[in-house]
Amino acid sequence: MRRFLLGLILGTAGSGITWAATEHPTWTAVIGITVAVLVWFGEFILDDLT
């Protein structure tokens, strides 16, 4: 649950920063979703790399 909330918060923060810099809805969505997914699945990705 903690990882989900952290991904949600960081994804929202990334989207907010992207929106402030570009005001482009596609980039905003891509960055927000990418950050959230990387946080949610980061443990599995790192385990596969080692």
LUMZA-960361 format. One record per residue (C-alpha): residue in three letters; x, y, z. Coordinates in steps of 0.1 Angstrom, whole numbers, padded with zeros to 4 digits, always signed. Example, Ala and Ser with C-alpha at 12.3 -4.5 7.8 and 13.67 -1.06 7.14 Angstrom:
<rs>
ALA+0123-0045+0078SER+0137-0011+0071
</rs>
This chain:
<rs>
MET+0000+0000+0000ARG+0029+0024+0008ARG+0044+0018-0026PHE+0011+0025-0043LEU+0006+0058-0025LEU+0043+0068-0031GLY+0038+0061-0068LEU+0006+0081-0069ILE+0022+0111-0051LEU+0054+0110-0072GLY+0035+0105-0105THR+0013+0135-0096ALA+0043+0156-0088GLY+0060+0146-0120SER+0029+0155-0139GLY+0026+0188-0122ILE+0062+0197-0130THR+0057+0186-0166TRP+0025+0206-0170ALA+0042+0237-0155ALA+0071+0234-0179THR+0053+0224-0212GLU+0015+0228-0208HIS+0012+0198-0231PRO-0014+0172-0220THR+0002+0142-0238TRP+0036+0147-0222THR+0020+0153-0188ALA+0001+0120-0190VAL+0031+0101-0202ILE+0055+0114-0175GLY+0029+0109-0147ILE+0021+0073-0157THR+0057+0064-0163VAL+0068+0077-0129ALA+0040+0059-0112VAL+0046+0026-0130LEU+0083+0027-0123VAL+0077+0033-0086TRP+0050+0005-0084PHE+0071-0021-0103GLY+0106-0008-0095GLU+0113-0037-0070PHE+0105-0063-0097ILE+0126-0045-0123LEU+0156-0042-0099ASP+0154-0078-0089ASP+0155-0089-0126LEU+0186-0067-0132THR+0206-0082-0104
</rs>
